[in-house]
Amino acid sequence: MNALARAKPLPIYLQISELLTRQIRAGHWRTGERLPTEAELAESLGVAVGTLRKSLALLQEQQVLERIQGSGTYVRSSQSGKSIYEFFRLELREGPGLPTAKILSLKLVARPAEVPVLGASAHPEAWRVRRLRFLNSTPVALEEIWFDARHHDKLKAKNLGDSMYLFYQTAFNVWISRVEDHISAAAVPDWRVKAFGIDSGDVSGFIVRQSWTASGELAEFSNTWFDPQVCRYSSRLSA
């Protein structure tokens, strides 16, 4: 695939709800704090008030926000709700940012030895996705994602979305419930694209991730090269 293919974007209201959730979990707004007015928030996010209200209603349903008539919208909890980007750990240095992606290639290939067995059937082939990951409009990472070929033997880039975990849910009824990350540094691969700020062969931040279903089946294996000059890996824990 020679040109970058835009991954299928989330609906705008979901993009806004995910961005607000990431901002709340990053501490931009804290539990009990009132958000700006709907008009102010819609203007700052560049969306219509009606779209924002749909996002806020979803977050209220997920118990992330509480909307009090005549008073405003308040953060109910930074831990409530199930975010689409629950396990996405990269953030811009100035704030979380909304993840999006462009697809560099999608291929069904023989599973290499360094990729662990995916699923329960030890299928000899696996889907390999290579993507350029953005936060807001800033390119921050290269991703190489592997998933089980037994789910589907024919896919096109247009089938994939910004969120691979959401894609697994909707396309295969596969839900990721646990991930394990190993963070280090590694040389940027030779399939790097110019938009990524580090040259091939130079060292970048590096994440190896394995993702499992609730039944303990390995559903995905991925390598991510990220630019530490523009983003960081963040994991927040609370008692």
C-alpha positions in Angstrom: 0.0 0.0 0.0 1.8 3.1 -1.2 -0.4 5.9 0.2 -1.5 6.3 3.8 -5.0 5.0 4.2 -7.1 6.7 6.9 -8.4 4.2 9.4 -12.1 4.3 9.9 -12.7 7.2 12.3 -14.9 7.1 15.4 -18.2 9.1 15.2 -17.5 12.7 16.3 -19.5 12.4 19.5 -17.4 9.3 20.5 -14.2 11.1 19.6 -15.2 13.9 22.0 -16.3 11.6 24.8 -13.0 9.7 24.4 -10.9 12.9 24.5 -12.8 14.2 27.6 -12.3 10.8 29.3 -8.6 10.9 28.6 -8.3 14.4 29.9 -10.2 13.5 33.1 -8.0 10.5 33.7 -4.9 12.6 33.1 -6.0 14.9 35.8 -7.0 17.9 33.6 -10.3 17.9 35.5 -10.6 16.2 38.9 -13.4 14.5 40.7 -16.0 17.0 41.8 -14.8 19.7 39.5 -17.2 21.6 37.2 -16.5 21.5 33.5 -16.7 24.7 31.4 -20.2 25.6 30.1 -21.4 23.6 27.1 -21.0 26.7 24.8 -17.4 27.2 26.0 -16.5 23.5 25.8 -18.1 23.1 22.3 -16.2 26.1 21.1 -12.8 24.9 22.5 -13.3 21.5 20.9 -14.6 22.8 17.6 -17.9 20.9 17.6 -21.6 21.8 17.6 -23.3 22.1 21.0 -25.6 19.3 20.0 -22.7 16.9 19.3 -21.1 17.9 22.6 -24.4 17.2 24.5 -24.5 13.7 23.0 -20.9 13.1 24.2 -21.7 14.4 27.7 -24.9 12.2 27.8 -22.8 9.2 27.1 -20.3 10.1 29.8 -23.1 10.6 32.2 -24.5 7.2 31.3 -21.1 5.7 32.0 -21.0 7.6 35.4 -17.9 9.6 34.4 -19.9 12.9 34.6 -22.8 14.2 36.6 -25.0 16.9 35.0 -26.9 19.0 37.6 -29.8 21.1 36.2 -29.1 24.8 36.7 -25.6 24.2 38.0 -23.5 22.5 35.3 -21.6 19.3 34.5 -19.3 17.8 37.1 -16.6 15.1 37.1 -18.1 12.2 39.0 -15.1 9.8 38.9 -11.8 9.5 36.9 -12.1 5.7 37.1 -15.8 5.2 36.0 -16.9 4.0 32.6 -15.2 1.8 30.0 -13.2 3.9 27.5 -12.5 2.7 24.0 -8.9 3.8 24.6 -8.8 2.2 28.1 -5.4 0.7 27.4 -3.8 3.4 25.2 -0.9 4.8 27.2 0.7 7.4 24.9 0.1 11.1 25.5 1.3 14.3 24.1 3.6 16.2 26.4 1.1 19.0 26.7 -1.9 16.7 27.3 -3.5 13.4 26.4 -4.7 14.1 22.8 -7.2 12.0 20.7 -5.7 8.9 19.1 -6.1 8.4 15.4 -4.2 6.3 12.8 -3.3 6.0 9.2 -2.7 2.6 7.8 0.6 1.9 6.0 0.0 -1.7 5.1 -2.3 -4.6 5.8 -1.1 -8.1 4.9 -1.9 -11.8 5.7 1.5 -13.4 6.2 3.1 -16.4 7.7 3.5 -15.8 11.4 7.2 -15.2 12.1 8.9 -17.0 15.0 9.2 -13.8 17.1 5.4 -13.4 17.1 3.8 -15.7 19.7 0.9 -18.1 18.9 -2.3 -16.1 18.6 -5.6 -17.7 19.6 -6.1 -21.3 20.4 -5.5 -22.9 17.0 -1.9 -21.9 16.3 -2.9 -20.8 12.8 0.2 -20.6 10.6 -0.8 -17.2 9.2 -1.6 -13.9 10.9 -2.8 -10.5 9.9 -0.1 -7.8 10.1 -1.1 -4.1 10.3 1.5 -1.3 10.1 0.2 2.1 11.1 1.3 5.6 11.7 -0.3 6.8 15.0 -1.4 10.4 15.7 -2.4 12.2 18.8 -4.6 15.1 17.7 -2.8 15.9 14.4 0.7 15.1 15.6 2.4 11.9 14.4 3.8 10.2 17.5 4.3 6.5 16.8 4.7 3.6 14.4 2.7 0.5 15.2 3.1 -3.1 13.9 0.1 -5.1 15.1 -0.5 -8.9 14.7 -3.8 -10.6 15.2 -5.3 -14.1 14.6 -6.0 -14.9 10.9 -8.7 -17.5 11.8 -11.2 -14.7 12.5 -11.2 -13.5 8.9 -9.3 -14.5 5.8 -10.2 -11.4 3.7 -9.8 -7.9 5.0 -9.2 -4.5 3.5 -7.7 -1.4 5.2 -11.0 0.3 5.0 -12.4 -2.3 7.4 -10.1 -1.3 10.2 -10.8 1.5 12.6 -8.8 4.0 14.6 -9.3 1.6 17.6 -8.2 -1.9 16.9 -9.8 -3.2 20.1 -13.1 -1.7 19.0 -12.6 -3.4 15.6 -12.1 -6.8 17.3 -15.3 -6.3 19.3 -17.5 -5.3 16.4 -16.0 -7.6 13.7 -15.0 -10.7 15.7 -16.8 -10.4 19.1 -13.4 -10.5 20.7 -12.9 -8.4 23.8 -9.5 -7.4 25.2 -9.5 -7.4 29.0 -5.8 -7.4 29.9 -2.6 -6.1 28.4 1.1 -6.4 29.3 3.6 -3.8 28.1 7.4 -4.0 28.1 9.0 -0.6 27.5 12.5 -0.1 26.3 14.3 1.5 23.4 14.9 0.1 19.9 16.0 1.1 16.4 13.2 2.5 14.1 12.3 -0.1 11.4 13.1 0.4 7.7 9.4 0.7 6.8 9.3 4.0 8.7 7.5 6.9 6.9 8.8 10.5 6.7 6.0 11.9 8.8 7.5 10.0 11.8 10.1 12.3 13.2 12.9 9.7 13.8 14.9 8.1 11.0 15.1 4.4 10.3 17.9 2.9 12.3 17.9 5.6 14.9 16.7 4.8 18.4 13.2 5.6 19.7 11.0 4.6 22.6 9.7 1.0 22.1 6.8 -0.9 23.5 6.1 -4.6 23.1 2.5 -5.4 24.0 0.5 -8.6 24.4 -3.2 -8.4 24.7 -5.5 -11.1 26.1 -9.2 -11.9 26.2 -11.0 -12.6 29.6 -10.6 -16.3 28.9 -6.8 -15.9 28.7 -6.4 -16.3 25.0 -3.7 -14.1 23.4 -5.6 -12.0 20.8 -3.0 -9.5 19.7 0.8 -8.9 19.7 2.2 -5.5 18.8 5.4 -3.5 18.6 5.3 0.3 18.9 8.1 2.8 18.2 7.3 6.2 19.7 9.0 9.6 19.6 9.8 10.7 23.1 10.3 14.3 21.9 6.6 14.7 21.3 4.9 12.1 23.4 5.3 10.0 26.6 4.1 6.7 27.9 1.8 7.3 30.9 0.2 4.8 33.3 -1.8 6.0 36.3 -2.7 4.0 39.4 -4.9 4.9 42.3 -5.6 3.2 45.6 
